[in-house]
Amino acid sequence: MGTPFIPELAELLRQVEEKFGHRLSTTTDFELLSFVMEREIGELISASTLKRLWGYVSYSSTPRIATLDTLSRYLGHKNFKSFRQALKDSGAVVSNFFSSKTVEASSLKDGARLLLGWAPNRLIRLKFLGGTTFEVESVENAKLRPGDRFKASEFILGAPLFISSVRRSDGTVTPPYVAAKAEGLNVLEVLPNDKD
């Protein structure tokens, strides 16, 4: 089962990176953040826990509230509940229009191929089968498998990829799947047609 979606989690992680001074993308970054947090607030979150939260390693359960409380205290809040309230009160997270590269299924020709990627080093190559159906052709470091099929109407650079279910090649159907939960897709390319 996938991690339950916590809307404020992405913003919490973004603010932690902002305070820390740069994006967390290496083992050393996570170890250093763990050290800095212990030094600044006297509380420890292990580098391995931080890696799971940021999606650097596989993570398939709900983050512990104690972990979210500690991250919130690093940002100067009493706990995660007060962080959420401050976020709500600030108006920082509201509905808004935004500009980003998008690929809509309706703009693709049957047989078109896409390359999607997200941190830390996940890549999938998809083949468009028509309508809103895609088939996974190849995978690097992700939980999807070659032969998996799913429906998606669009992909947005910088936004998570939400899939309501995946049909495996053996006929089984998975529960909902989310990729790039913390930072969104960082690779979104329509690949040249092999026949062109």
BELKADA-V54555 format. One record per backbone hydrogen bond with DSSP energy under -1.0 kcal/mol. CO is the residue of the C=O (numbers start at 1). NH is the residue of the N-H. If there is no record, write none. Layout:
co=CO nh=NH
co=CO nh=NH
This chain:
co=6 nh=9
co=8 nh=12
co=9 nh=13
co=10 nh=14
co=11 nh=15
co=12 nh=16
co=13 nh=17
co=14 nh=18
co=15 nh=19
co=16 nh=20
co=17 nh=21
co=26 nh=30
co=27 nh=31
co=28 nh=32
co=29 nh=33
co=30 nh=34
co=31 nh=35
co=32 nh=36
co=33 nh=37
co=34 nh=38
co=35 nh=39
co=36 nh=40
co=37 nh=41
co=38 nh=42
co=46 nh=50
co=47 nh=51
co=48 nh=52
co=49 nh=53
co=50 nh=54
co=51 nh=56
co=51 nh=57
co=52 nh=55
co=64 nh=68
co=65 nh=69
co=66 nh=70
co=67 nh=71
co=68 nh=72
co=69 nh=73
co=70 nh=74
co=71 nh=75
co=72 nh=77
co=73 nh=76
co=79 nh=83
co=80 nh=84
co=81 nh=85
co=82 nh=86
co=83 nh=87
co=84 nh=88
co=85 nh=89
co=86 nh=90
co=101 nh=157
co=103 nh=155
co=104 nh=107
co=105 nh=108
co=109 nh=112
co=112 nh=128
co=113 nh=191
co=114 nh=126
co=115 nh=189
co=116 nh=124
co=117 nh=186
co=117 nh=187
co=118 nh=122
co=122 nh=118
co=123 nh=140
co=124 nh=116
co=125 nh=137
co=125 nh=138
co=126 nh=114
co=127 nh=135
co=128 nh=111
co=130 nh=133
co=132 nh=152
co=133 nh=129
co=134 nh=150
co=135 nh=127
co=136 nh=147
co=138 nh=125
co=140 nh=123
co=145 nh=148
co=148 nh=136
co=149 nh=167
co=150 nh=134
co=153 nh=105
co=155 nh=103
co=156 nh=159
co=159 nh=185
co=161 nh=179
co=163 nh=177
co=166 nh=174
co=167 nh=149
co=168 nh=171
co=172 nh=168
co=177 nh=163
co=179 nh=161
co=180 nh=184
co=185 nh=158
co=187 nh=117
co=189 nh=115
co=193 nh=196
